[in-house]
Amino acid sequence: MEYTVESKDLLEAQSHVWNHIFNFINSMSLKCAVELGIPDAVHSNGGRPISLCELANKLSIPSTRIDDLRRLMRLLVHSGFFTSQKIEKGVGDGMRDVEHFLPTINSSLLLKENDISVSPFVLAMLDRIFALPWHSLGEWFRQSMVPTAFEIAHGDHLWGVTNKNASFSDSFNEGMASDASLVGKLVARVCANTFSGLRSVVDVGGGTGTMARTIAKALPQVQFTVFDLPHVVEGLKSEENGAIAFVGGDMFEYIPSADAVLLKWILHDWSDEDCVKHNFSSIYVLMMVVTSGKQRNEKEWNKLFTDAGYKQYKILNALGLRSVIEVYY
């Protein structure tokens, strides 16, 4: 079938396709910037614009890579992580404009010493282990027995791989912890009333306890139990003041008793059938490829809660791209 289109429309269509073809470059350039330590180097320049040569020197990048570094920085400027400006250098006929770079609020979230840094999350989500399953997505659609493209690519589900691969497990847990630190601060600040009257909360799938610790600092009256797989909590010590306790186990076998259950990025990892297996007193609440779960709209959440026996719920749109969902009997 032939389409009769204007040249301008055809070029715009090609541009649209190319944009989707090469979008991965933005993600991988961000990963590269974090690995090299570019955000820290730019931010540590005392508020002054930094030149390419100064940046390369700070990062121990060889002079033969200066032009390549310039291309990377221009892409990161286009992506909003830095700004650029030309500064005149030299004297007389040797005067020339030299490109310099400044940080933005976006790159401040990538600083290693920032207690809400998302750099570990960047490295975890863009790890080869997470990227590879996307190459198996077409094959997965043609099959009916394998639950996820992740299992086609790696021969095991996500939790099996984290259990076997210590390096990936550490990266994954650090990534989840970095996200939990930011979200935890926002939850404690914006949703403090959500925890009003609670004496105890169990954080299911709470990893290394970052989310629980962050909320506990702001709400010391609440005692937290961090519940996760045994290999995740192994070696983690409970807080001496009793504010945080770590318990290993399987959420589909049992969950420690508490006034409320905290589930951050847990239910979307599982199917509706798995999600309704437990009765909780209260719930505060990529996935097709990596796990057998899914993202849900409000209608789907409503059905899930009803099927699980809950009478009412409340959605708090207070976390930007994410929400807090309170569910009650």
Residue, then its C-alpha position, 0 to 999 in steps of 0.5 A: m500500500e502506498y501513501t501519498v504524503e508531503s516531504k515535510d510529513l515524511l521527514e517528520a515521520q522518519s524523525h519520530v521513528w529515529n527518536h525511538i530507535f536512538n532513545f537508548i543513547n540518552s539512558m546509556s549516556l546517563k549511566c556513563a556519566v554516573e560511572l565516570g563521576i561527571p555530576d560530582a566533578v561538575h558540582s565540586n567546582g565551587g559554583r564556577p563553570i568548568s571547562l572540558c579540560e578541567l573536567a577531563n583532568k578531574l576525571s583522569i580522562p586521557s587527552t585523546r578523549i576530549d572531543d568524545l567527552r565534549r560530545l557526551m557533555r553536549l548530549l547531557v546538556h540536551s538531556g537537562f543534566f547540565t547547562s553550557q556557556k561560552i567563556e572567552k579565553g586568551v588574549g589578542d588574536g588568540m582570544r577564543d570562546v571556550e565551552h564550559f558547563l554548570p550543574t542543574i537540579n537534575s544532576s544534583l540528584l546524581l551526587k554520590e554524597n547526596d543522601i537522596s542520590v539516585s545514582p545507585f538506582v540509575l546503575a541498577m536499572l540500566d544494568r546489563i541483566f535488566a537490559l538483556p531481557w528486552h531483546s527477548l521480548g518478541e520471543w516471549f510474546r510468541q511463547s505461552m509457558v515462560p512467565t517473563a522475558f527476563e526468564i527467557a534471557h537468564g533462565d531464571h526469575l529475577w529473585g533467583v538471579t539476585n540470589k545467585n549473583a551477589s554483585f547484581s544483588d548488591s547493585f539491585n539492593e543499593g538501587m532500591a535503597s536509593d529510591a527508598s531514601l528519596v520516597g521515604k523522606l517525601v512520605a514522612r513529610v507529606c503523608a505523616n497523617t497516614f501513620s497517625g495512630l499506628r504503633s507498628v508497621v511491617d515493611v514487606g520487601g523492605g530490602t536493607g531497611t532504608m525506607a523504614r529507617t527514613i520514616a522512623k527518623a521522622l516518626p519515632q513513635v512507630q516501630f518498623t519490621v523490615f521483612d524480606l528474603p533471607h539472603v537480603v536481610e542476612g547480616l543486617k542488625s536490628e536497631e538497639n532502640g527497637a525502632i527497626a527489626f529485620v526478619g527473613g522469610d517468604m511473603f507468600e508463606y507468612i508476614p510478621s504481625a503489625d498494625a499496618v503493612l507497607l508495600k513499596w513497589i511490591l504488588h506491581d511485581w506480582s499477578d492479581e492472583d498472587c496479590v490477593k493471597h494475603n489479608f492485611s489489616s491495612i496496606y500502604v501501597l517495566m513490570m511485564v518484562v522483568t516480573s509477572g506483575k504489572q502497573r495498574n490504573e485506579k479501576e484495576w486497583n479497585k478490583l484487586f482490593t475488592d477481590a482481596g476483601y477490602k472495603q475502601y481505599k484512598i489514593l494520595n497523589a503526593l509523590g510525583l509519578r507515584s502515589v500512596i494508596e491506603v487500603y482498609y477493611 
